[in-house]
Amino acid sequence: MTICWLGDAWDWFVNHATIVSSVVSAIATAFIAYFTITLAGATEKMRVTGEKQSAIAEQQTTILGAQTDVLIEQKQISRQEFLATHAPRIDVEFVRRLPLQRPDVDAEEQSIAVEFRIVNNGGSDAFITGSRAQLGFFKYGEWPTPDEFGPLDPIIGPGKTRRRLSAGRSDRVIVETDAHGGLREALENRDEFAGSPDHSFLSLVGWIVYEDGLSNPRTTYFCRVWNSGKQRFDRAEGTDYERS
């Protein structure tokens, strides 16, 4: 009986093969269409997700750029605040006369040399961009103005445009009178002894222009007058020639 049933089933399948094939094809086509639609949906989701991730990446890049700009600005502000509270300050100190360069020659036949030190008493580096200094004999209060100095720069030197002086550092500078300095001093000493109103004093006058780390310019003016009684240089206090 089982064999008979199988034979009938086979006959039915053979007679309806076309229908079965069509049904199988339809089912397969339906599965393919379903997977195609599903794949298309997944692809679209991936595309949207990719665009969102790209947009997020751009936003993150923009945020990072903004944060970098803020950090740079904060660093600049911090540097400005530091330099504002730790600005450089150049002072002229330890002014003294040097011994005669030629002990075997009379003092009246030699120039006079003076040594002084430039000291950065501030809290940051100073960048010296120019200086002038003159050692000569002038009536008190009648010193040369800053525009009347010669072209020589005693601190920077020839062929250079600036010089760095770190915080807390100092350097030695020497200035001389002309060749008749010794003779002029001898004559002035005689006038001083005689009480002459035209008496002139040996004076060291000059200025130093320098910048801080932000290129803000500053100027130190100095004027020291030789006190023959105390054998030292005194500051010309209360004048525009002595300030920083």
C-alpha positions in Angstrom: 0.0 0.0 0.0 2.9 2.4 0.9 4.5 1.7 -2.5 1.3 2.5 -4.2 1.0 5.8 -2.3 4.5 6.7 -3.3 3.8 5.9 -6.9 0.7 8.1 -6.9 2.7 10.9 -5.3 5.4 10.6 -7.9 2.9 10.6 -10.7 1.3 13.7 -9.3 4.7 15.4 -8.9 5.6 14.6 -12.5 2.3 15.8 -13.8 2.6 19.0 -11.8 6.4 19.6 -12.1 5.8 23.0 -13.8 3.6 24.2 -11.1 6.0 23.0 -8.4 8.9 24.6 -10.2 7.0 27.9 -10.4 6.1 27.8 -6.7 9.7 27.1 -5.8 10.9 29.9 -8.0 8.4 32.2 -6.5 9.4 31.3 -3.0 13.1 31.7 -3.9 12.4 35.0 -5.6 10.5 36.1 -2.6 13.4 35.2 -0.3 15.8 37.0 -2.6 13.6 40.1 -2.7 13.3 40.0 1.0 17.1 39.7 1.5 17.6 42.4 -1.1 15.3 44.8 0.7 16.9 43.9 4.0 20.4 44.4 2.5 19.3 47.7 1.0 17.9 48.8 4.4 21.0 47.7 6.2 23.2 49.5 3.6 21.1 52.7 4.0 21.4 52.5 7.7 25.2 52.1 7.4 25.3 55.1 5.1 23.3 57.2 7.5 25.4 56.0 10.4 28.6 56.8 8.4 27.3 60.3 7.7 26.5 60.8 11.3 29.9 59.5 12.4 31.5 61.8 9.8 29.5 64.7 11.1 30.4 63.9 14.6 34.1 63.6 13.6 33.9 67.0 12.0 32.3 68.4 15.1 35.0 66.8 17.3 37.7 68.3 15.0 36.0 71.7 15.3 35.8 71.4 19.0 39.4 70.2 19.3 40.5 73.2 17.1 38.5 75.6 19.3 40.0 74.0 22.4 43.5 74.4 20.9 42.8 78.0 20.1 41.6 78.5 23.7 44.7 76.9 25.0 46.9 79.1 22.8 45.1 82.2 24.0 45.3 81.1 27.6 49.0 80.5 27.2 49.4 84.0 25.6 47.4 85.6 28.4 49.4 83.7 31.0 52.6 84.9 29.4 51.4 88.4 29.3 50.3 88.3 32.9 53.7 86.8 33.8 55.6 89.5 32.0 53.4 92.2 33.4 54.3 91.1 37.0 57.9 90.0 36.1 58.9 92.7 33.7 62.7 93.2 33.1 64.3 96.3 34.7 67.8 97.4 33.7 69.6 99.6 36.2 73.1 101.2 36.1 75.1 100.3 39.2 78.6 100.2 40.5 79.9 103.3 38.6 83.6 103.8 39.4 86.7 105.4 37.9 89.4 103.1 36.6 93.1 103.5 37.3 95.2 105.3 34.8 95.9 103.2 31.8 99.5 104.4 31.7 101.0 105.0 35.2 104.2 106.3 33.7 102.4 109.2 31.9 101.1 112.3 33.7 97.4 112.1 34.5 96.8 115.4 32.6 98.0 113.8 29.4 95.6 110.9 29.5 91.9 110.2 29.1 89.6 109.3 32.0 88.0 105.9 32.0 84.9 104.9 33.9 83.4 101.4 34.4 79.8 100.7 35.2 77.5 97.6 35.3 74.2 97.1 33.7 72.0 94.9 35.9 68.7 93.3 35.0 66.9 93.5 38.4 63.6 92.4 36.9 61.9 89.0 36.7 62.4 88.2 33.0 64.9 88.6 30.2 65.6 92.0 28.7 66.5 92.5 25.0 68.6 95.6 24.6 68.0 97.3 21.3 70.1 100.4 21.7 72.3 102.5 24.1 74.4 105.6 24.3 76.8 106.9 27.0 79.0 109.9 27.2 81.7 110.7 29.8 82.6 114.4 29.9 82.6 117.7 31.8 79.3 119.5 32.1 77.8 122.2 34.3 75.4 120.6 36.8 72.0 120.3 35.1 73.3 121.2 31.6 74.0 117.6 30.4 73.4 116.7 26.8 69.9 115.5 25.8 69.4 111.9 24.6 69.4 113.1 21.0 72.8 114.8 21.4 74.9 111.7 22.0 77.3 110.3 19.5 76.6 107.3 17.2 78.6 104.7 19.1 76.7 102.0 21.1 78.8 101.0 24.1 76.6 98.0 25.1 75.5 96.3 21.9 78.6 97.0 19.9 79.1 97.3 16.1 77.4 94.9 13.7 74.7 93.8 16.1 71.1 94.9 16.6 70.2 93.6 20.0 71.6 92.0 23.1 70.0 89.7 25.6 70.4 90.2 29.3 68.8 87.5 31.4 67.0 88.2 34.7 69.5 88.6 37.5 72.5 88.9 35.1 74.9 91.9 34.8 77.5 93.0 32.4 80.5 95.4 32.5 80.7 98.5 30.3 83.6 101.0 30.0 83.4 104.5 28.7 86.2 107.0 28.3 86.6 110.8 27.8 88.5 112.2 24.9 92.3 112.4 25.1 92.1 115.7 27.0 90.0 114.4 29.9 92.9 114.4 32.4 93.9 118.0 31.5 90.2 119.2 31.6 89.8 117.7 35.1 92.9 119.5 36.3 91.6 122.8 35.1 88.1 122.2 36.5 89.6 121.3 39.9 91.4 124.7 39.9 88.1 126.5 39.1 86.3 124.5 41.9 89.0 125.4 44.4 88.7 129.1 43.3 84.9 129.0 43.6 84.3 129.7 40.0 80.6 129.7 39.0 81.5 128.2 35.6 82.8 125.0 37.2 81.9 121.8 35.3 81.7 118.3 36.8 82.9 115.0 35.4 79.6 113.3 34.5 78.5 110.0 33.0 75.3 110.5 31.1 73.4 107.9 28.9 70.4 105.8 28.1 69.5 102.2 27.5 66.5 101.1 25.4 65.3 97.5 25.8 62.3 95.3 25.3 60.5 92.6 27.3 59.4 89.2 25.9 56.4 90.9 24.2 58.5 93.5 22.5 57.2 96.3 24.8 59.9 99.0 24.8 61.4 100.4 28.0 64.1 103.0 28.6 66.6 103.6 31.4 68.2 107.0 31.7 71.2 107.5 33.9 73.3 110.5 35.0 76.1 110.2 37.5 78.2 113.1 38.7 81.7 112.8 40.1 82.0 114.0 43.7 85.6 114.9 44.2 85.2 115.3 48.0 83.8 111.8 48.5 85.7 110.3 45.5 82.6 108.6 44.1 79.8 109.2 41.5 76.5 110.5 42.8 73.1 110.1 41.1 71.6 113.2 39.6 68.4 112.7 41.7 65.2 114.5 40.9 66.0 115.0 37.2 64.8 113.4 33.9 68.3 112.1 33.4 68.1 109.6 36.2 65.0 107.3 35.9 64.0 103.9 34.6 
